[in-house]
Amino acid sequence: MYVERRRKRSSFAGLALQYWLNSIAQKKHLFALVVSDSAGLLIASSLHGPEAEELAAVAPLLARPGENGVQLEHPEIPVVIHKLQVDRSSLYLCAVGDRARGRESIRLAASGVRRILTAQA
């Protein structure tokens, strides 16, 4: 017998990503999880408003070329950024909150982001 664990689902990639990121951010007690493209455009986020767009815009700028995982040291805001390839596109997954939970959340979120985006292609 199959039991559906997800409470919310969508056949629209953007909404499915938002539900996925919201779920992880809530479970891991993070301020935000944001996905952006290489131009810094917001693809999906657990955060709403201009802060999500600002995080999306700076994530590719802060990530170091050639590095997959980047841990940024900021005295007030702990941020973890991970560059991820989906098909031929570079995306940036940004976690804001506790660094250890952010790294763990990035690993968890990355698999779902890939799954959702490749299923929609």
C-alpha positions in Angstrom: 0.0 0.0 0.0 1.4 3.4 -1.0 1.1 6.2 1.5 1.5 9.8 0.2 3.6 11.8 2.7 3.4 15.1 1.0 0.7 17.4 2.1 1.0 19.8 -0.8 1.9 19.0 -4.4 1.8 20.7 -7.7 2.3 19.8 -11.4 3.8 23.3 -11.9 7.6 23.2 -11.4 7.8 26.6 -9.7 5.1 25.9 -7.2 6.4 22.4 -6.5 9.8 23.8 -5.8 8.3 26.4 -3.4 6.5 23.7 -1.5 9.7 21.6 -1.4 11.9 24.5 -0.1 9.2 25.5 2.4 9.0 22.0 3.8 12.8 21.7 4.3 13.2 25.2 5.7 10.5 24.6 8.2 11.8 21.2 9.3 15.4 22.4 9.6 14.4 25.8 11.2 16.1 27.9 8.5 15.4 31.5 7.7 15.3 30.7 3.9 16.1 28.4 1.1 16.4 30.1 -2.3 17.1 28.8 -5.8 18.5 31.1 -8.5 19.9 30.8 -12.0 23.4 31.9 -13.1 22.1 35.4 -13.8 20.8 35.8 -10.3 17.1 35.5 -11.2 14.9 34.0 -8.6 13.5 30.5 -9.6 11.9 29.5 -6.3 12.2 30.3 -2.6 10.8 29.5 0.8 11.0 33.2 1.5 8.6 35.8 0.1 9.3 39.4 -0.9 12.3 41.4 -2.0 14.6 39.6 0.3 14.2 36.4 -1.7 15.1 38.3 -4.9 18.1 39.9 -3.2 19.4 36.5 -2.1 18.9 35.0 -5.5 20.8 38.0 -7.1 23.9 37.7 -4.9 24.2 33.9 -4.7 26.0 33.4 -8.1 28.2 36.4 -7.3 29.3 35.1 -4.0 29.8 31.5 -5.1 33.4 30.9 -6.2 33.9 29.7 -9.7 34.8 26.0 -9.8 33.5 25.3 -6.3 30.4 23.2 -5.7 29.8 24.1 -2.1 30.6 27.5 -0.7 30.3 28.4 2.9 30.2 32.1 3.4 31.3 33.7 6.6 29.2 36.6 7.6 29.2 37.8 11.2 25.4 38.2 11.5 23.9 36.0 8.8 25.1 32.4 8.2 24.8 31.5 4.5 25.6 28.3 2.6 25.6 28.4 -1.2 25.8 25.3 -3.4 26.2 25.4 -7.2 24.2 22.6 -8.8 23.9 21.4 -12.4 20.4 20.6 -13.8 20.7 19.4 -17.4 22.9 22.1 -18.9 21.9 24.9 -16.5 23.9 26.1 -13.5 21.6 26.8 -10.5 22.5 28.2 -7.0 20.9 26.8 -3.9 21.2 29.2 -1.0 20.4 28.4 2.7 20.2 31.1 5.3 20.3 30.1 8.9 22.4 27.8 11.1 25.4 26.7 9.0 25.3 23.0 10.0 21.5 22.8 9.3 22.1 24.8 6.1 24.6 22.3 4.8 22.3 19.4 5.6 19.4 21.2 4.1 21.3 21.9 0.9 22.1 18.2 0.4 18.5 17.3 1.0 17.1 20.1 -1.2 19.4 19.6 -4.1 18.0 16.1 -4.9 14.5 17.4 -4.8 15.3 20.4 -7.0 16.9 18.1 -9.6 14.0 15.7 -9.5 11.3 18.4 -9.8 13.0 20.3 -12.6 13.9 17.2 -14.7 10.4 15.7 -14.2 8.9 18.9 -15.7 11.2 18.9 -18.8 
